[in-house]
Amino acid sequence: MSREYETVIGLEVHVELATRTKIFCGCSTAFGGRPNSHTCPVCTGMPGSLPVLNRKVLEYAVSVGLATNCDITRYCKFDRKNYFYPDNPQNYQISQLYLPICRNGYVEIETAEGTKKVGIHEIHMEEDAGKLIHDEWEDCTLVDYNRSGVPLIEIVSEPDMRSAEEVIAYLEKLRLIIQYLGASDCKLQEGSMRADVNLSVREAGAEQFGTRTEMKNLNSFRAIARAIEGERARQIDLLEEGKAVVQETRRWDDTKETSYAMRSKEDAQDYRYFPDPDLTPVSISDEYLEELKGRQPEFRTEKMARYKAEYDIPDYDIEIITGSKHMADLFEATVAKGSQPKRVSNWLMGETLRLLKEKELDPEDIRFSPGNLAKLIAMTESKAINSTVAKEVFEVMFMEDMDPEQYVEEKGLKTVTDEGALRKTVEEVIAANPQSVEDYRNGKEKAIGFLVGQTMKAMKGKADPAGVNRMLKEMLK
């Protein structure tokens, strides 16, 4: 009889914070840039250089802790985690082991199974390492220290998740909380949010956890889900064969859909942690904590409830729009400029989502302004342009955020409202298509659609189709 197994999963999530400068120096954190151009003696580990904590990093870390129901450590310190690696210029990483900034929190997730709390063991602040670039042509490895010293928070969950579905729900919840706070853009593909998965299996009903492995190199939700399924199956196969699972760090290869061992897992003592002697401890006052509590934004759950009460738009629209902080801000700002909520929602749910999918972009990549969207909606409502032209204009606006009024004027796309010119064109179309005219008069309603199309073509699309339809019916009576 085959045995039933339960999967036990905990996550370590690294989030790059959206500060303009690094955690312990004034160098830029901008993504990209010429290799080693965003560096100084501090972030390249030069002897005698002294780190100074970036206040904004502390603010973001505490804000994320408050939003995830954590206890805030009122007196915290930084520690040195010692290890030797080329992308780690000091030969240690400044992190927090003994007194992390946040502890004992949780987030609530929603899955098909219902609502569940996932515990957060701790959140600590630390610096990122540099980046190794392996040059196969020259057969050498180069190092870029631009990322060295970029501020991170590491969010360590309790081993409370039991499936890939729960893991994705947890990550989605964290990502939305952090994006709503403005603490990070959380782009997995750019590495500003990275998740390491600790996974073990045990027989269903067993009290004790199995031996866990840690999986790295997961840069999309799809890769995370596949890695969980793959590692679960690998561990069950080992146990079924009577073999032991080895505690180790494994690297997931998403193209091959397999993982392979990188190194045996180190414990804290292997890093010889000790308090960093160059950084003073951080004391958090009641006033500072209250100030940050007062600045917490309206999060998604509250926003969804308000949209339901305030705007007459469907629940599905609310769910999609509030699923991105940027899209929610865009929606509200456009409505504030006088546009009807449902019309704004239609443009976001229709053409915007279509173009995002087509161009493989995230909602955070939307560049058009609320003012320009409001202008386009107003022009469509006043019938200054018809719906076909509006879609054409929107596509250009989506890419370039140009002023739609100016664009329509320059390209001569305004709807022709000259009744005489329209009547003349309709007469010409009727004269040129006697068969369709006869079909319509014999009761074939579809024939009118052809005649409308021919008129729109003759008017170069610059007419109101409903008006053309009306005029044709009148003239064919």
DOVEX-330473 format. One record per residue (C-alpha): x, z negated, y; residue in one letter; residue number from 1. Coordinates in pm, 1 decimal. Layout:
# DOVEX-330473
> px / pz / py / aa / i
> X / Z / Y / A / NUM
...
# end
This chain:
# DOVEX-330473
> px / pz / py / aa / i
> 0.0 / 0.0 / 0.0 / M / 1
> 153.7 / 103.0 / 333.7 / S / 2
> 213.0 / -173.9 / 586.4 / R / 3
> 60.6 / -183.0 / 934.7 / E / 4
> 304.5 / -213.3 / 1225.7 / Y / 5
> 267.1 / -330.7 / 1584.0 / E / 6
> 485.0 / -193.4 / 1865.3 / T / 7
> 618.3 / -439.7 / 2124.3 / V / 8
> 738.1 / -290.1 / 2454.6 / I / 9
> 894.8 / -430.3 / 2769.8 / G / 10
> 1027.6 / -227.2 / 3064.0 / L / 11
> 1312.8 / -252.4 / 3310.3 / E / 12
> 1213.4 / -42.2 / 3610.6 / V / 13
> 1470.8 / 42.0 / 3877.4 / H / 14
> 1328.2 / 144.0 / 4214.7 / V / 15
> 1539.7 / 289.3 / 4495.9 / E / 16
> 1420.5 / 137.3 / 4822.8 / L / 17
> 1330.4 / 356.7 / 5121.2 / A / 18
> 1576.0 / 203.1 / 5368.0 / T / 19
> 1772.0 / 430.8 / 5602.4 / R / 20
> 2098.5 / 250.4 / 5521.7 / T / 21
> 2256.6 / 99.3 / 5210.4 / K / 22
> 2211.3 / -256.9 / 5086.0 / I / 23
> 2542.8 / -403.0 / 5208.6 / F / 24
> 2671.2 / -150.5 / 5467.2 / C / 25
> 2550.8 / 92.8 / 5735.3 / G / 26
> 2598.3 / 418.3 / 5536.5 / C / 27
> 2307.5 / 663.2 / 5506.0 / S / 28
> 2089.5 / 658.9 / 5192.8 / T / 29
> 1966.0 / 1019.6 / 5248.1 / A / 30
> 1925.2 / 1211.6 / 4921.0 / F / 31
> 2175.6 / 1496.1 / 4877.9 / G / 32
> 2453.8 / 1538.7 / 5132.3 / G / 33
> 2810.9 / 1656.5 / 5073.4 / R / 34
> 2976.5 / 1447.7 / 4795.4 / P / 35
> 3137.6 / 1126.1 / 4925.2 / N / 36
> 3019.3 / 1188.1 / 5284.3 / S / 37
> 2782.4 / 885.2 / 5295.4 / H / 38
> 3057.2 / 630.7 / 5225.1 / T / 39
> 3268.0 / 359.4 / 5388.3 / C / 40
> 3517.9 / 90.1 / 5275.0 / P / 41
> 3232.2 / -141.9 / 5165.9 / V / 42
> 3043.4 / 96.7 / 4934.2 / C / 43
> 3364.8 / 243.0 / 4791.1 / T / 44
> 3494.9 / -106.6 / 4704.5 / G / 45
> 3803.2 / -112.8 / 4927.6 / M / 46
> 4002.0 / -441.7 / 4919.9 / P / 47
> 3916.3 / -676.8 / 5206.1 / G / 48
> 3583.5 / -511.9 / 5296.4 / S / 49
> 3289.9 / -752.7 / 5328.4 / L / 50
> 2923.3 / -685.9 / 5237.6 / P / 51
> 2635.8 / -788.8 / 5467.1 / V / 52
> 2276.1 / -790.9 / 5332.6 / L / 53
> 2035.6 / -532.6 / 5481.3 / N / 54
> 1732.6 / -733.8 / 5605.5 / R / 55
> 1491.2 / -448.2 / 5522.6 / K / 56
> 1590.9 / -468.5 / 5153.3 / V / 57
> 1486.9 / -835.2 / 5146.0 / L / 58
> 1158.3 / -748.5 / 5321.8 / E / 59
> 1071.6 / -475.4 / 5069.4 / Y / 60
> 1167.4 / -692.1 / 4769.2 / A / 61
> 952.4 / -985.5 / 4888.7 / V / 62
> 661.1 / -749.5 / 4971.9 / S / 63
> 668.6 / -598.7 / 4621.1 / V / 64
> 684.7 / -953.2 / 4476.6 / G / 65
> 378.8 / -1062.6 / 4676.8 / L / 66
> 185.8 / -750.4 / 4571.2 / A / 67
> 266.2 / -818.8 / 4202.5 / T / 68
> 157.2 / -1186.2 / 4215.3 / N / 69
> 513.3 / -1323.1 / 4182.3 / C / 70
> 653.6 / -1659.5 / 4290.4 / D / 71
> 904.5 / -1592.1 / 4569.4 / I / 72
> 1238.0 / -1771.4 / 4525.5 / T / 73
> 1282.7 / -1949.6 / 4858.1 / R / 74
> 1658.0 / -1999.9 / 4808.4 / Y / 75
> 1825.8 / -1712.6 / 4628.1 / C / 76
> 2178.9 / -1585.6 / 4573.3 / K / 77
> 2368.7 / -1274.9 / 4469.8 / F / 78
> 2593.4 / -1256.5 / 4163.6 / D / 79
> 2869.8 / -1026.1 / 4047.3 / R / 80
> 2807.0 / -839.0 / 3722.5 / K / 81
> 3152.8 / -735.7 / 3602.5 / N / 82
> 3204.0 / -410.3 / 3417.4 / Y / 83
> 3453.5 / -127.1 / 3435.2 / F / 84
> 3327.5 / 225.7 / 3484.1 / Y / 85
> 3446.4 / 510.7 / 3713.4 / P / 86
> 3119.8 / 526.5 / 3913.9 / D / 87
> 3140.8 / 152.6 / 3988.6 / N / 88
> 3410.6 / 134.3 / 4258.0 / P / 89
> 3455.3 / -245.6 / 4284.8 / Q / 90
> 3454.7 / -288.0 / 3903.7 / N / 91
> 3154.3 / -513.3 / 3950.9 / Y / 92
> 2795.4 / -462.9 / 4061.9 / Q / 93
> 2631.3 / -701.7 / 4308.7 / I / 94
> 2305.0 / -812.1 / 4145.7 / S / 95
> 2101.2 / -1131.5 / 4087.6 / Q / 96
> 2108.0 / -1317.9 / 3755.8 / L / 97
> 2063.2 / -1687.8 / 3823.7 / Y / 98
> 1823.0 / -1690.8 / 4121.0 / L / 99
> 1633.4 / -1357.5 / 4140.8 / P / 100
> 1414.2 / -1307.4 / 4448.4 / I / 101
> 1081.1 / -1290.7 / 4255.6 / C / 102
> 964.4 / -1449.9 / 3929.0 / R / 103
> 659.1 / -1502.6 / 3705.3 / N / 104
> 427.1 / -1229.8 / 3834.1 / G / 105
> 181.9 / -985.7 / 3675.7 / Y / 106
> -11.6 / -665.2 / 3735.4 / V / 107
> -348.6 / -571.8 / 3590.0 / E / 108
> -373.3 / -237.4 / 3412.9 / I / 109
> -674.2 / -32.9 / 3301.7 / E / 110
> -669.6 / 159.3 / 2973.0 / T / 111
> -931.4 / 286.4 / 2726.0 / A / 112
> -908.6 / -60.2 / 2566.0 / E / 113
> -1011.3 / -229.3 / 2895.4 / G / 114
> -829.0 / -446.2 / 3151.9 / T / 115
> -505.0 / -622.6 / 3061.8 / K / 116
> -245.3 / -832.0 / 3243.7 / K / 117
> 118.4 / -730.5 / 3203.8 / V / 118
> 356.5 / -1011.4 / 3295.0 / G / 119
> 654.3 / -959.7 / 3526.7 / I / 120
> 946.2 / -1178.7 / 3423.1 / H / 121
> 1143.6 / -1119.8 / 3743.6 / E / 122
> 1233.1 / -880.4 / 4023.8 / I / 123
> 1588.5 / -880.9 / 4152.2 / H / 124
> 1780.3 / -695.9 / 4425.1 / M / 125
> 2096.7 / -504.2 / 4343.1 / E / 126
> 2311.6 / -207.9 / 4444.8 / E / 127
> 2314.4 / 130.0 / 4272.1 / D / 128
> 2630.3 / 279.9 / 4122.3 / A / 129
> 2783.0 / 615.9 / 4212.1 / G / 130
> 2727.4 / 934.6 / 4016.1 / K / 131
> 2959.1 / 1111.2 / 3769.4 / L / 132
> 2962.0 / 1491.3 / 3771.2 / I / 133
> 3105.0 / 1650.2 / 3457.9 / H / 134
> 3268.2 / 1982.8 / 3548.3 / D / 135
> 3283.0 / 2184.0 / 3226.2 / E / 136
> 3455.6 / 2478.4 / 3395.1 / W / 137
> 3751.8 / 2269.0 / 3513.3 / E / 138
> 3722.1 / 2032.3 / 3213.3 / D / 139
> 3721.7 / 1721.6 / 3430.1 / C / 140
> 3485.6 / 1454.1 / 3562.7 / T / 141
> 3433.7 / 1404.5 / 3936.4 / L / 142
> 3269.9 / 1106.4 / 4105.0 / V / 143
> 3034.9 / 1105.8 / 4405.3 / D / 144
> 2995.4 / 764.5 / 4573.4 / Y / 145
> 2707.8 / 869.6 / 4805.1 / N / 146
> 2462.6 / 677.3 / 4582.5 / R / 147
> 2695.0 / 375.9 / 4547.5 / S / 148
> 2538.3 / 84.8 / 4736.0 / G / 149
> 2191.4 / 241.4 / 4765.2 / V / 150
> 1948.3 / -56.4 / 4744.8 / P / 151
> 1752.0 / -111.5 / 4424.4 / L / 152
> 1502.1 / -358.8 / 4296.5 / I / 153
> 1483.1 / -404.1 / 3921.1 / E / 154
> 1139.0 / -505.2 / 3793.0 / I / 155
> 1166.7 / -666.0 / 3448.4 / V / 156
> 838.0 / -694.5 / 3257.7 / S / 157
> 749.3 / -932.7 / 2978.8 / E / 158
> 720.9 / -767.1 / 2632.4 / P / 159
> 343.1 / -741.3 / 2681.0 / D / 160
> 278.4 / -370.5 / 2622.0 / M / 161
> 175.1 / -233.8 / 2283.2 / R / 162
> 143.3 / 144.6 / 2332.2 / S / 163
> 264.6 / 442.1 / 2535.4 / A / 164
> -76.3 / 444.7 / 2709.0 / E / 165
> -24.7 / 87.5 / 2834.9 / E / 166
> 330.3 / 168.7 / 2948.8 / V / 167
> 214.0 / 470.2 / 3153.5 / I / 168
> -74.1 / 267.8 / 3305.2 / A / 169
> 174.8 / -7.5 / 3402.7 / Y / 170
> 417.8 / 241.3 / 3559.8 / L / 171
> 135.4 / 417.2 / 3747.5 / E / 172
> 16.4 / 81.5 / 3882.4 / K / 173
> 367.7 / -18.1 / 3994.1 / L / 174
> 429.0 / 322.7 / 4151.2 / R / 175
> 106.9 / 307.5 / 4354.3 / L / 176
> 172.4 / -50.8 / 4473.4 / I / 177
> 525.0 / 41.2 / 4586.4 / I / 178
> 417.2 / 369.6 / 4749.9 / Q / 179
> 132.4 / 195.2 / 4936.0 / Y / 180
> 387.3 / -58.3 / 5066.3 / L / 181
> 612.0 / 229.2 / 5180.1 / G / 182
> 897.6 / 60.4 / 4990.8 / A / 183
> 993.2 / 376.3 / 4794.9 / S / 184
> 866.5 / 728.9 / 4724.6 / D / 185
> 904.8 / 650.0 / 4348.8 / C / 186
> 995.3 / 1008.6 / 4251.0 / K / 187
> 1102.2 / 997.1 / 3886.9 / L / 188
> 1253.6 / 1346.0 / 3900.6 / Q / 189
> 1484.4 / 1245.1 / 4191.1 / E / 190
> 1574.9 / 916.3 / 4025.8 / G / 191
> 1416.0 / 691.8 / 4290.3 / S / 192
> 1214.8 / 532.2 / 4006.0 / M / 193
> 1380.3 / 494.7 / 3664.8 / R / 194
> 1248.0 / 315.9 / 3358.3 / A / 195
> 1441.0 / 182.0 / 3059.5 / D / 196
> 1220.1 / 107.9 / 2759.1 / V / 197
> 1288.8 / -194.0 / 2533.6 / N / 198
> 1100.2 / -139.2 / 2208.8 / L / 199
> 1070.2 / -315.6 / 1874.6 / S / 200
> 822.9 / -302.4 / 1586.7 / V / 201
> 695.0 / -580.2 / 1362.5 / R / 202
> 441.6 / -608.9 / 1085.7 / E / 203
> 90.0 / -657.3 / 1223.0 / A / 204
> 15.0 / -1029.2 / 1250.7 / G / 205
> 383.5 / -1135.3 / 1249.9 / A / 206
> 482.3 / -1404.9 / 1500.4 / E / 207
> 845.7 / -1308.2 / 1546.5 / Q / 208
> 961.7 / -1001.2 / 1739.7 / F / 209
> 1158.6 / -730.9 / 1559.2 / G / 210
> 1504.6 / -613.9 / 1669.3 / T / 211
> 1472.9 / -416.7 / 1991.1 / R / 212
> 1648.2 / -109.1 / 2119.3 / T / 213
> 1676.6 / 2.5 / 2479.8 / E / 214
> 1615.0 / 366.6 / 2570.0 / M / 215
> 1759.8 / 527.8 / 2881.0 / K / 216
> 1748.8 / 871.8 / 3047.2 / N / 217
> 1369.7 / 880.8 / 3093.0 / L / 218
> 1279.3 / 1077.2 / 3405.4 / N / 219
> 911.5 / 1164.5 / 3358.4 / S / 220
> 599.2 / 994.2 / 3225.4 / F / 221
> 580.1 / 1262.6 / 2957.2 / R / 222
> 937.0 / 1187.6 / 2842.2 / A / 223
> 860.6 / 812.6 / 2836.5 / I / 224
> 549.5 / 862.8 / 2618.7 / A / 225
> 737.1 / 1092.1 / 2377.1 / R / 226
> 1037.6 / 857.0 / 2359.9 / A / 227
> 810.1 / 562.5 / 2272.0 / I / 228
> 639.8 / 756.8 / 1991.8 / E / 229
> 975.4 / 884.9 / 1864.2 / G / 230
> 1149.0 / 545.3 / 1864.7 / E / 231
> 848.8 / 369.2 / 1708.2 / R / 232
> 851.0 / 621.8 / 1419.9 / A / 233
> 1232.1 / 592.3 / 1378.7 / R / 234
> 1220.0 / 210.8 / 1353.0 / Q / 235
> 925.1 / 213.0 / 1109.0 / I / 236
> 1109.8 / 463.9 / 885.8 / D / 237
> 1415.1 / 233.8 / 879.1 / L / 238
> 1204.5 / -72.7 / 789.6 / L / 239
> 1014.1 / 119.8 / 519.5 / E / 240
> 1349.0 / 217.5 / 365.6 / E / 241
> 1456.7 / -148.5 / 367.3 / G / 242
> 1720.9 / -89.0 / 635.3 / K / 243
> 1785.6 / -300.2 / 945.8 / A / 244
> 1720.9 / -187.7 / 1305.0 / V / 245
> 2041.4 / -224.5 / 1506.9 / V / 246
> 2018.7 / -369.2 / 1860.1 / Q / 247
> 2165.9 / -94.9 / 2074.6 / E / 248
> 2121.1 / 126.3 / 2378.8 / T / 249
> 1992.8 / 475.1 / 2292.8 / R / 250
> 1973.4 / 791.9 / 2500.2 / R / 251
> 1656.9 / 1001.2 / 2477.0 / W / 252
> 1697.9 / 1380.9 / 2470.3 / D / 253
> 1360.1 / 1522.6 / 2574.7 / D / 254
> 1442.6 / 1884.5 / 2486.7 / T / 255
> 1537.2 / 1789.8 / 2128.4 / K / 256
> 1269.9 / 1513.9 / 2115.6 / E / 257
> 1517.5 / 1271.0 / 1961.7 / T / 258
> 1731.9 / 974.9 / 2064.4 / S / 259
> 2088.0 / 886.7 / 1972.1 / Y / 260
> 2295.3 / 567.6 / 1997.1 / A / 261
> 2510.0 / 518.8 / 2309.4 / M / 262
> 2651.8 / 169.2 / 2262.3 / R / 263
> 2574.5 / -166.0 / 2101.9 / S / 264
> 2371.5 / -382.3 / 2338.4 / K / 265
> 2565.0 / -621.3 / 2558.9 / E / 266
> 2435.4 / -966.1 / 2650.1 / D / 267
> 2466.0 / -1141.4 / 2986.5 / A / 268
> 2786.6 / -1322.5 / 2885.4 / Q / 269
> 2959.9 / -986.6 / 2825.9 / D / 270
> 2928.4 / -918.6 / 3199.7 / Y / 271
> 3092.7 / -1250.7 / 3302.2 / R / 272
> 2845.1 / -1309.2 / 3585.4 / Y / 273
> 2943.2 / -1544.4 / 3867.4 / F / 274
> 2803.7 / -1606.5 / 4219.6 / P / 275
> 2927.5 / -1352.2 / 4474.2 / D / 276
> 3166.4 / -1541.5 / 4706.5 / P / 277
> 3131.6 / -1288.6 / 4994.0 / D / 278
> 2752.5 / -1311.0 / 5039.7 / L / 279
> 2575.9 / -1613.7 / 5182.5 / T / 280
> 2263.5 / -1744.5 / 5002.6 / P / 281
> 1924.4 / -1629.9 / 5138.4 / V / 282
> 1674.6 / -1892.0 / 5258.6 / S / 283
> 1317.3 / -1775.4 / 5309.5 / I / 284
> 1112.4 / -1971.9 / 5563.0 / S / 285
> 736.8 / -2038.0 / 5553.1 / D / 286
> 699.4 / -1835.4 / 5875.0 / E / 287
> 878.0 / -1529.8 / 5730.4 / Y / 288
> 669.6 / -1542.5 / 5412.1 / L / 289
> 344.1 / -1571.6 / 5609.1 / E / 290
> 449.2 / -1281.3 / 5833.3 / E / 291
> 508.5 / -1056.6 / 5528.9 / L / 292
> 178.3 / -1166.1 / 5369.6 / K / 293
> 0.7 / -1067.8 / 5691.6 / G / 294
> 163.0 / -723.2 / 5686.1 / R / 295
> 53.2 / -633.7 / 5330.8 / Q / 296
> -140.6 / -304.2 / 5342.8 / P / 297
> -483.2 / -219.0 / 5202.2 / E / 298
> -402.0 / -133.9 / 4838.5 / F / 299
> -577.5 / 125.5 / 4626.0 / R / 300
> -845.7 / -101.2 / 4474.1 / T / 301
> -966.4 / -219.7 / 4817.0 / E / 302
> -937.8 / 134.3 / 4956.4 / K / 303
> -1157.3 / 274.1 / 4676.2 / M / 304
> -1426.0 / 12.5 / 4746.0 / A / 305
> -1416.8 / 89.3 / 5120.3 / R / 306
> -1436.7 / 466.8 / 5066.8 / Y / 307
> -1742.9 / 415.2 / 4844.9 / K / 308
> -1914.7 / 210.8 / 5116.7 / A / 309
> -1795.7 / 411.9 / 5418.7 / E / 310
> -1777.7 / 779.7 / 5316.4 / Y / 311
> -2039.4 / 977.6 / 5127.1 / D / 312
> -1801.2 / 1138.0 / 4874.9 / I / 313
> -1809.8 / 1136.9 / 4491.3 / P / 314
> -1627.5 / 868.9 / 4286.4 / D / 315
> -1406.6 / 1136.3 / 4129.3 / Y / 316
> -1288.5 / 1250.0 / 4477.7 / D / 317
> -1218.9 / 887.9 / 4574.2 / I / 318
> -1011.7 / 835.4 / 4260.2 / E / 319
> -796.0 / 1145.7 / 4318.3 / I / 320
> -750.4 / 1096.5 / 4695.7 / I / 321
> -654.2 / 726.6 / 4670.5 / T / 322
> -418.2 / 809.5 / 4381.3 / G / 323
> -168.8 / 914.5 / 4650.4 / S / 324
> -99.5 / 705.4 / 4961.9 / K / 325
> -2.0 / 1020.7 / 5152.5 / H / 326
> -325.3 / 1201.3 / 5060.5 / M / 327
> -537.4 / 896.8 / 5148.5 / A / 328
> -367.3 / 872.8 / 5491.2 / D / 329
> -423.1 / 1245.9 / 5546.7 / L / 330
> -791.6 / 1216.0 / 5450.4 / F / 331
> -855.0 / 921.4 / 5685.0 / E / 332
> -664.9 / 1073.8 / 5978.0 / A / 333
> -857.3 / 1403.7 / 5948.4 / T / 334
> -1192.6 / 1219.1 / 5936.0 / V / 335
> -1081.6 / 1017.7 / 6242.1 / A / 336
> -1045.9 / 1349.3 / 6428.5 / K / 337
> -1418.2 / 1414.2 / 6381.1 / G / 338
> -1432.1 / 1612.0 / 6055.3 / S / 339
> -1707.1 / 1532.7 / 5802.5 / Q / 340
> -1563.2 / 1327.0 / 5510.5 / P / 341
> -1713.1 / 1557.1 / 5243.2 / K / 342
> -1567.3 / 1869.4 / 5406.8 / R / 343
> -1220.1 / 1708.1 / 5425.5 / V / 344
> -1254.0 / 1597.6 / 5064.2 / S / 345
> -1354.7 / 1954.2 / 4960.1 / N / 346
> -1036.3 / 2099.8 / 5111.7 / W / 347
> -816.0 / 1831.9 / 4950.9 / L / 348
> -983.7 / 1850.1 / 4608.8 / M / 349
> -1006.1 / 2230.0 / 4606.6 / G / 350
> -740.6 / 2439.5 / 4779.6 / E / 351
> -485.1 / 2158.0 / 4827.0 / T / 352
> -479.2 / 2054.5 / 4459.3 / L / 353
> -475.3 / 2421.4 / 4353.1 / R / 354
> -168.6 / 2497.1 / 4567.1 / L / 355
> 9.6 / 2174.7 / 4465.1 / L / 356
> -32.1 / 2271.9 / 4098.8 / K / 357
> 65.4 / 2634.1 / 4159.0 / E / 358
> 382.3 / 2540.8 / 4350.0 / K / 359
> 462.4 / 2239.9 / 4123.6 / E / 360
> 457.5 / 1989.9 / 4410.7 / L / 361
> 347.9 / 1625.0 / 4437.5 / D / 362
> 77.4 / 1508.4 / 4683.2 / P / 363
> 365.0 / 1333.5 / 4869.6 / E / 364
> 504.5 / 1682.4 / 4945.6 / D / 365
> 197.0 / 1786.7 / 5152.5 / I / 366
> 326.1 / 1889.8 / 5496.0 / R / 367
> 20.8 / 2006.6 / 5695.4 / F / 368
> -106.5 / 1772.2 / 5964.2 / S / 369
> -451.8 / 1608.2 / 5990.7 / P / 370
> -495.7 / 1778.3 / 6331.4 / G / 371
> -449.8 / 2125.8 / 6186.6 / N / 372
> -680.1 / 2058.4 / 5890.8 / L / 373
> -947.4 / 1928.5 / 6133.3 / A / 374
> -911.2 / 2248.2 / 6343.6 / K / 375
> -951.3 / 2469.6 / 6035.4 / L / 376
> -1264.7 / 2279.9 / 5926.1 / I / 377
> -1412.0 / 2308.4 / 6279.1 / A / 378
> -1347.6 / 2685.8 / 6288.8 / M / 379
> -1515.6 / 2731.2 / 5949.5 / T / 380
> -1817.9 / 2520.1 / 6050.0 / E / 381
> -1865.6 / 2707.7 / 6378.5 / S / 382
> -1837.1 / 3036.0 / 6179.5 / K / 383
> -1542.9 / 3142.8 / 6401.0 / A / 384
> -1387.9 / 3246.5 / 6066.5 / I / 385
> -1552.2 / 3304.6 / 5730.0 / N / 386
> -1460.0 / 3121.2 / 5408.5 / S / 387
> -1234.0 / 3401.2 / 5277.2 / T / 388
> -1028.7 / 3403.7 / 5598.9 / V / 389
> -1025.9 / 3020.8 / 5601.2 / A / 390
> -860.4 / 3016.1 / 5256.1 / K / 391
> -603.1 / 3271.8 / 5367.8 / E / 392
> -525.1 / 3067.7 / 5681.8 / V / 393
> -509.2 / 2743.3 / 5481.1 / F / 394
> -250.3 / 2889.7 / 5244.2 / E / 395
> -18.5 / 2969.8 / 5536.0 / V / 396
> -91.2 / 2628.1 / 5693.1 / M / 397
> -9.6 / 2457.1 / 5360.0 / F / 398
> 336.7 / 2617.4 / 5358.1 / M / 399
> 421.1 / 2611.0 / 5729.3 / E / 400
> 182.5 / 2364.4 / 5902.9 / D / 401
> 110.3 / 2617.4 / 6179.0 / M / 402
> -177.9 / 2581.9 / 6427.6 / D / 403
> -475.1 / 2762.9 / 6259.9 / P / 404
> -643.7 / 2849.6 / 6594.1 / E / 405
> -325.2 / 3015.6 / 6720.9 / Q / 406
> -271.3 / 3196.5 / 6387.9 / Y / 407
> -629.1 / 3333.8 / 6378.9 / V / 408
> -594.8 / 3451.6 / 6740.6 / E / 409
> -256.0 / 3620.4 / 6682.6 / E / 410
> -363.8 / 3792.4 / 6359.3 / K / 411
> -706.6 / 3894.8 / 6494.5 / G / 412
> -894.4 / 3722.0 / 6211.6 / L / 413
> -1192.0 / 3589.8 / 6411.1 / K / 414
> -1536.3 / 3672.4 / 6273.5 / T / 415
> -1691.4 / 3968.3 / 6459.2 / V / 416
> -2000.6 / 3835.1 / 6633.6 / T / 417
> -2080.0 / 4160.7 / 6818.6 / D / 418
> -2422.9 / 4240.3 / 6673.4 / E / 419
> -2408.0 / 4602.9 / 6789.2 / G / 420
> -2074.3 / 4671.1 / 6612.6 / A / 421
> -2200.3 / 4500.6 / 6295.5 / L / 422
> -2530.8 / 4695.7 / 6297.2 / R / 423
> -2340.2 / 5025.7 / 6341.0 / K / 424
> -2117.1 / 4942.3 / 6038.5 / T / 425
> -2419.3 / 4842.4 / 5825.5 / V / 426
> -2593.7 / 5172.0 / 5912.5 / E / 427
> -2281.2 / 5367.3 / 5806.5 / E / 428
> -2261.2 / 5175.8 / 5473.8 / V / 429
> -2632.1 / 5240.8 / 5402.7 / I / 430
> -2585.7 / 5612.4 / 5477.1 / A / 431
> -2274.0 / 5635.0 / 5256.6 / A / 432
> -2429.5 / 5463.6 / 4951.0 / N / 433
> -2775.7 / 5618.3 / 4882.4 / P / 434
> -2766.6 / 5528.3 / 4509.2 / Q / 435
> -2718.0 / 5153.1 / 4577.7 / S / 436
> -2988.9 / 5164.0 / 4845.3 / V / 437
> -3228.6 / 5325.1 / 4595.0 / E / 438
> -3130.8 / 5068.5 / 4324.0 / D / 439
> -3203.4 / 4779.6 / 4562.8 / Y / 440
> -3539.9 / 4926.3 / 4662.6 / R / 441
> -3622.8 / 4964.1 / 4291.5 / N / 442
> -3576.7 / 4588.2 / 4245.2 / G / 443
> -3207.8 / 4565.4 / 4144.7 / K / 444
> -3105.0 / 4258.5 / 4350.2 / E / 445
> -2738.6 / 4295.0 / 4248.5 / K / 446
> -2712.6 / 4620.5 / 4446.4 / A / 447
> -2720.2 / 4421.1 / 4773.2 / I / 448
> -2394.0 / 4246.6 / 4668.6 / G / 449
> -2216.2 / 4584.1 / 4647.7 / F / 450
> -2345.3 / 4681.7 / 4992.7 / L / 451
> -2232.9 / 4345.6 / 5141.0 / V / 452
> -1888.1 / 4401.5 / 4985.9 / G / 453
> -1863.1 / 4752.9 / 5134.1 / Q / 454
> -1963.3 / 4621.7 / 5479.2 / T / 455
> -1705.9 / 4336.4 / 5460.3 / M / 456
> -1440.8 / 4591.8 / 5359.4 / K / 457
> -1531.1 / 4815.7 / 5654.0 / A / 458
> -1514.1 / 4509.8 / 5886.9 / M / 459
> -1170.3 / 4414.6 / 5737.6 / K / 460
> -1322.2 / 4084.8 / 5618.0 / G / 461
> -1398.7 / 3974.3 / 5974.8 / K / 462
> -1774.2 / 3925.6 / 5939.3 / A / 463
> -1999.8 / 3646.5 / 5818.3 / D / 464
> -2114.2 / 3750.4 / 5464.3 / P / 465
> -2444.5 / 3561.0 / 5500.5 / A / 466
> -2514.5 / 3740.9 / 5831.3 / G / 467
> -2429.0 / 4079.1 / 5672.4 / V / 468
> -2661.3 / 4001.6 / 5380.1 / N / 469
> -2946.1 / 3916.9 / 5620.5 / R / 470
> -2898.8 / 4229.4 / 5830.7 / M / 471
> -2885.5 / 4458.5 / 5524.4 / L / 472
> -3209.7 / 4314.3 / 5386.4 / K / 473
> -3382.9 / 4358.6 / 5723.3 / E / 474
> -3265.6 / 4720.2 / 5756.4 / M / 475
> -3359.3 / 4809.7 / 5397.2 / L / 476
> -3717.1 / 4680.7 / 5421.9 / K / 477
# end
